[in-house]
Amino acid sequence: MSTSAIVATLREQARAFAGRSYAPFSEEPVGAVFLADDGIMIPGVRVESASFSLSLPALLNAFTTAVSAGYLHRLVGVAVNRPLTDGDAHYLDSLPGLSLEPVANDTWLHVSERPEPTSVLDPRMWTDGAISDLDHGQGIQLARDAALAAYVPSSDFRVGAVIETEAGNLFPGANVEHPDWSRILCAERNAAGTARTYGEPSARRIFLSCLDDAEGTPCGACRQVLAELTPDAALWMDRHSSQPEKSAPATLLPGFFRGTKLLQGDDPSSVEQATSD
């Protein structure tokens, strides 16, 4: 397959997935797609937070989905639905195992390995029985399984999360570290970003396991993002030899920042309405 055909395919997928972004603040949807060495395409979309610095860029979302699916060190291409910025280029250059070069202003490919793109990754986890019959103990075991894919060279602290969506699908996430700690992504936000990318933003249950900590809970950043995206989902936390603990994102972070005024903009009528409510 020619380089131009590979670029066209990746570009088309990036544009298609961009429409699934959650970008209420910037109103700038972004989609990214990585290409793996077996031809599988792994997408990610922009997911914004009212706490702007916690927003999930499309490239980071796609990369962490790839890591959770076992594709670390197997990525040979990437495309975004807009020209790559200097920041994007710096991020790509910093990722482990990548040897890519620009072939277009929105696409980088491996210097020599350029497989034909075949299909989009299906990241969902399955159980032997019906999803509706999944109990919280089984969900915790799936979160433990998801933690095995974690990339944690700095901490060696593996965390796994599984989100069960309202549609009954299970999306895994593992924590993925980066030399720049501001670009580390926790397992919970990894799973939430993947679910959003695949068009299933509403969570019914979240299962969380910290393999080396029986008292592990979501960090502050994850509490904020989960409280925004899925405040009332049942959150089950692994307590190892004890029974799992149940809570909810909004319960763990009462009074979380909603960013309502950020969405109202400068419209005086919006301010007046908010004041009267």
Order of alpha helices (4+ residues) and beta strands (2+ residues): alpha-beta-beta-alpha-beta-alpha-beta-beta-alpha-beta-beta-alpha-beta-alpha-beta-beta-alpha-alpha-alpha
